[in-house]
């Protein structure tokens, strides 16, 4: 019999907290728009790595875990920002937000104990449609074009989405094998990825003057959306069902749109309400995983005691 998972309630809360932090990324992006993106990413990830220094310097991180973390954190941001260099921002972001759908579809390939159902596909599809509505609400009149440069940018955005989905599923799988992907790996990966992003900045961008207010925002960015959120997402994956969490992740662009509107950087319309209904409906549908009992139940929280004793 196919095993089903009892997703711990804490996993949902960890994921929601990570999503809330990621929703602030757009606001930080507006406030730091005059700074080159690789400089922003490099500084923020370096802050996250330095703040978590006591954690990853005390615990042993394998080379395999470090490579996986760097693949996910650096690879995702590198290809996303390369996409934004060549393609219009709105279409590039829409393509990049295929990563929750990739998580849902690819989950059975990374864990033979789960299977893909029509319900999970419908949930992910509703979430994707809601994300499109939310993002087009704040995206102005930008549209797809099919110039050579734009097509290359779309390809980069697709690679970025694939990297984050496979990183999430791989870290979940590795973490379930004798804690092969400990929480400490994220902190060290942030530090390494931050250095790599700063190298990209030095090679591809020009350094502008950075004010004290900019430094404060970069520090907060490293503590939250590009630091703490990664730890929370890791904790959610180690305890939860990736298919359900993938559907839930579509709340990010919706919350981002609402936050921008509240802070005076956008406006809400009918599409925001429709997006809310679609995304929440998809998240609820995707979370309705049949419960198993007895030998077929897999209480995930018991498999990973170490990260829960020392939450990020």
C-alpha positions as CSV (number, residue, x, y, z in Angstrom):
1,X,0.0,0.0,0.0
2,X,1.2,3.5,-0.8
3,X,2.2,5.4,2.3
4,X,0.7,8.7,3.1
5,X,2.2,11.4,5.3
6,X,0.9,13.0,8.5
7,X,2.1,16.6,7.9
8,X,2.9,18.1,11.3
9,X,1.1,21.3,12.0
10,X,4.4,23.0,12.8
11,X,5.4,22.5,9.1
12,X,2.6,24.6,7.9
13,X,3.5,27.4,10.4
14,X,7.2,27.3,9.4
15,X,6.2,27.5,5.8
16,X,3.8,30.4,6.4
17,X,6.5,32.3,8.3
18,X,8.9,31.8,5.5
19,X,6.3,32.9,2.9
20,X,5.6,36.0,5.0
21,X,9.3,36.9,4.9
22,X,9.6,36.2,1.2
23,X,6.5,38.5,0.6
24,X,8.6,41.4,1.9
25,X,11.3,40.8,-0.8
26,X,9.4,43.0,-3.3
27,X,9.2,45.8,-0.8
28,X,13.0,45.5,-0.1
29,X,13.5,45.4,-3.9
30,X,11.7,48.7,-4.3
31,X,13.6,50.4,-1.5
32,X,16.9,49.1,-2.7
33,X,16.2,49.4,-6.5
34,X,19.1,51.8,-7.1
35,X,21.6,49.1,-5.9
36,X,22.8,46.4,-8.3
37,X,21.0,43.1,-7.7
38,X,24.1,41.0,-7.2
39,X,25.4,43.4,-4.6
40,X,22.1,43.2,-2.7
41,X,22.1,39.4,-2.9
42,X,25.8,39.1,-1.9
43,X,25.4,41.4,1.1
44,X,22.2,39.9,2.3
45,X,23.4,36.3,2.1
46,X,26.7,37.2,3.7
47,X,24.7,38.7,6.6
48,X,22.7,35.5,6.9
49,X,25.9,33.4,6.9
50,X,27.6,35.6,9.5
51,X,24.6,35.7,11.8
52,X,24.4,31.9,11.7
53,X,28.2,31.5,12.2
54,X,27.9,30.0,15.7
55,X,25.6,27.3,14.4
56,X,27.5,26.1,11.3
57,X,31.0,26.5,12.9
58,X,29.9,24.3,15.8
59,X,28.2,21.5,13.8
60,X,29.9,19.5,11.1
61,X,28.6,20.2,7.6
62,X,29.4,17.6,4.9
63,X,30.7,18.6,1.5
64,X,27.7,17.1,-0.1
65,X,25.3,19.2,2.0
66,X,27.4,22.4,1.3
67,X,27.3,21.8,-2.4
68,X,23.5,21.2,-2.4
69,X,22.9,24.4,-0.3
70,X,25.1,26.5,-2.6
71,X,23.4,25.0,-5.7
72,X,20.1,26.0,-4.3
73,X,20.8,29.4,-2.8
74,X,23.4,30.8,-5.2
75,X,22.0,29.0,-8.3
76,X,18.5,30.2,-7.8
77,X,19.5,33.9,-7.4
78,X,22.1,33.8,-10.1
79,X,19.8,32.6,-12.8
80,X,16.9,34.7,-11.6
81,X,18.9,37.9,-11.8
82,X,20.5,36.8,-15.1
83,X,16.9,36.4,-16.4
84,X,16.0,39.9,-15.2
85,X,19.0,41.3,-17.2
86,X,17.6,40.0,-20.5
87,X,13.8,39.6,-20.1
88,X,11.0,41.9,-19.0
89,X,10.7,41.6,-15.2
90,X,7.0,40.6,-15.0
91,X,7.2,37.7,-17.5
92,X,10.5,36.5,-16.0
93,X,9.0,36.5,-12.5
94,X,5.9,34.6,-13.8
95,X,8.1,31.9,-15.2
96,X,10.2,31.8,-12.1
97,X,7.1,31.2,-10.0
98,X,6.7,27.8,-11.7
99,X,8.9,26.4,-8.8
100,X,6.0,25.5,-6.6
101,X,4.4,23.6,-9.4
102,X,7.7,21.9,-10.1
103,X,7.8,20.8,-6.4
104,X,4.4,19.3,-6.7
105,X,5.1,17.5,-10.0
106,X,8.6,16.3,-9.1
107,X,7.9,15.2,-5.5
108,X,7.3,11.5,-6.4
109,X,10.7,11.3,-8.3
110,X,12.5,12.3,-5.1
111,X,10.4,10.2,-2.7
112,X,9.0,6.9,-3.8
113,X,6.6,6.9,-0.8
114,X,4.4,9.7,-2.3
115,X,2.4,9.7,-5.5
116,X,1.1,12.5,-7.6
117,X,-2.7,12.8,-7.7
118,X,-5.2,14.8,-9.7
119,X,-6.0,16.8,-6.5
120,X,-2.4,18.0,-6.1
121,X,-2.1,18.9,-9.8
122,X,-5.4,20.9,-9.5
123,X,-4.2,22.6,-6.3
124,X,-1.0,23.6,-8.0
125,X,-2.8,24.8,-11.1
126,X,-5.2,27.0,-9.0
127,X,-2.2,28.4,-7.1
128,X,-0.3,29.2,-10.4
129,X,-3.4,30.9,-11.8
130,X,-3.8,32.9,-8.6
131,X,-0.1,33.9,-8.7
132,X,-0.5,35.1,-12.3
133,X,-3.5,37.3,-11.3
134,X,-1.7,38.7,-8.3
135,X,1.5,39.5,-10.2
136,X,-0.1,41.0,-13.2
137,X,-2.0,43.3,-10.8
138,X,1.2,44.9,-9.8
139,X,3.2,44.4,-13.0
140,X,1.9,47.3,-15.1
141,X,1.8,46.9,-18.9
142,X,4.8,44.6,-19.3
143,X,4.2,41.7,-21.5
144,X,6.0,38.8,-23.1
145,X,8.1,39.5,-26.1
146,X,10.1,37.0,-28.2
147,X,13.3,38.7,-29.0
148,X,16.5,36.6,-28.8
149,X,17.5,38.2,-25.6
150,X,14.1,37.9,-24.0
151,X,13.9,34.2,-24.9
152,X,17.3,33.6,-23.2
153,X,16.0,35.5,-20.2
154,X,12.9,33.2,-20.0
155,X,15.2,30.2,-20.2
156,X,17.3,31.6,-17.2
157,X,14.0,32.1,-15.3
158,X,12.9,28.5,-16.0
159,X,16.3,27.2,-14.8
160,X,16.1,29.3,-11.7
161,X,12.6,27.8,-10.9
162,X,13.9,24.2,-11.6
163,X,16.9,24.8,-9.3
164,X,14.8,25.9,-6.3
165,X,12.3,23.1,-6.7
166,X,15.0,20.4,-7.0
167,X,17.0,22.0,-4.2
168,X,14.0,21.9,-1.9
169,X,13.1,18.3,-2.7
170,X,16.8,17.2,-2.5
171,X,17.4,18.8,0.9
172,X,14.2,17.2,2.1
173,X,15.3,13.8,0.9
174,X,18.9,14.2,2.2
175,X,17.6,15.5,5.5
176,X,15.5,12.4,6.0
177,X,18.6,10.2,5.7
178,X,20.3,10.4,9.1
179,X,20.0,14.2,9.0
180,X,22.3,14.4,5.9
181,X,21.3,18.0,5.4
182,X,21.5,19.7,8.8
183,X,20.2,23.2,9.5
184,X,23.8,24.3,9.8
185,X,24.3,23.6,6.1
186,X,22.0,26.5,5.2
187,X,24.1,29.0,7.2
188,X,27.3,27.9,5.6
189,X,25.7,27.8,2.2
190,X,24.5,31.4,2.7
191,X,28.0,32.5,3.4
192,X,29.5,30.7,0.4
193,X,26.7,31.9,-1.9
194,X,27.1,35.5,-0.6
195,X,30.8,35.5,-1.5
196,X,30.0,34.1,-5.0
197,X,27.3,36.8,-5.5
198,X,29.8,39.5,-4.6
199,X,32.2,38.1,-7.1
200,X,29.5,38.3,-9.7
201,X,28.9,41.9,-8.6
202,X,32.6,42.7,-9.1
203,X,32.6,41.2,-12.6
204,X,29.2,42.3,-13.9
205,X,28.2,45.5,-12.0
206,X,29.4,48.9,-10.9
207,X,29.4,49.7,-7.2
208,X,27.4,52.8,-6.3
209,X,27.5,54.8,-3.1
210,X,25.7,52.9,-0.3
211,X,24.0,54.9,2.4
212,X,23.6,54.0,6.1
213,X,19.9,53.4,5.4
214,X,20.8,51.0,2.6
215,X,23.1,49.1,4.9
216,X,20.3,48.8,7.5
217,X,18.0,47.4,4.9
218,X,20.6,45.0,3.6
219,X,21.1,43.7,7.2
220,X,17.4,43.3,7.7
221,X,17.1,41.5,4.4
222,X,19.8,39.1,5.5
223,X,18.0,38.4,8.8
224,X,14.6,37.8,7.2
225,X,13.7,37.1,3.5
226,X,17.2,36.1,2.5
227,X,18.2,34.4,5.8
228,X,15.7,33.3,8.3
229,X,13.2,32.3,5.6
230,X,15.6,29.7,4.3
231,X,15.9,28.1,7.7
232,X,12.1,28.1,8.2
233,X,11.5,26.6,4.7
234,X,14.0,23.9,5.5
235,X,12.3,23.1,8.8
236,X,8.9,22.9,7.0
237,X,10.3,20.5,4.3
238,X,11.7,18.2,7.0
239,X,8.4,17.8,8.6
240,X,5.8,18.4,5.9
241,X,4.5,17.1,2.6
242,X,6.3,18.8,-0.3
243,X,3.2,18.6,-2.5
244,X,1.1,20.6,0.1
245,X,3.9,23.1,0.8
246,X,4.3,23.7,-2.9
247,X,0.7,24.7,-3.2
248,X,0.9,26.9,-0.1
249,X,4.0,28.7,-1.6
250,X,1.8,30.5,-4.1
251,X,0.7,32.8,-1.2
252,X,4.0,34.6,-1.7
253,X,3.2,36.8,-4.7
254,X,-0.3,37.5,-3.3
255,X,1.1,38.7,0.1
256,X,3.8,40.6,-1.8
257,X,1.1,42.5,-3.8
258,X,-0.9,43.3,-0.7
259,X,2.2,44.6,1.1
260,X,3.3,46.8,-1.8
261,X,-0.2,48.3,-1.9
262,X,-0.3,48.9,1.9
263,X,3.1,50.7,1.7
264,X,2.0,52.9,-1.1
265,X,3.8,51.1,-4.0
266,X,0.8,49.7,-5.7
267,X,-3.0,49.3,-5.7
268,X,-5.4,46.5,-5.1
269,X,-8.1,45.5,-7.6
270,X,-10.6,42.8,-8.3
271,X,-7.9,40.4,-9.5
272,X,-6.3,40.5,-6.0
273,X,-9.5,39.1,-4.5
274,X,-9.8,36.5,-7.2
275,X,-6.1,35.5,-6.6
276,X,-6.8,35.2,-2.9
277,X,-9.7,32.8,-3.5
278,X,-7.7,30.7,-6.0
279,X,-4.5,30.5,-4.0
280,X,-6.2,29.7,-0.7
281,X,-8.5,27.3,-2.4
282,X,-5.5,25.5,-4.0
283,X,-3.6,25.5,-0.7
284,X,-6.5,23.9,1.2
285,X,-7.1,21.4,-1.6
286,X,-3.4,20.5,-1.7
287,X,-3.2,20.1,2.1
288,X,-6.1,17.5,2.2
289,X,-3.7,14.5,2.3
290,X,-5.5,11.3,3.3
291,X,-4.5,10.3,6.8
292,X,-3.0,6.8,7.4
293,X,-2.9,4.8,10.5
294,X,-0.8,2.0,12.0
295,X,2.2,0.8,10.1
296,X,1.4,2.9,7.0
297,X,1.6,6.2,8.8
298,X,4.9,8.1,8.6
299,X,5.1,10.7,11.4
300,X,7.8,12.9,9.8
301,X,8.5,14.9,12.9
302,X,9.9,11.8,14.7
303,X,12.5,11.3,11.9
304,X,14.3,14.6,12.4
305,X,14.7,15.4,16.1
306,X,17.9,17.4,15.7
307,X,16.6,20.4,13.7
308,X,13.6,20.7,16.0
309,X,15.7,20.8,19.2
310,X,17.6,23.8,17.7
311,X,15.1,25.7,15.5
312,X,16.6,28.4,13.4
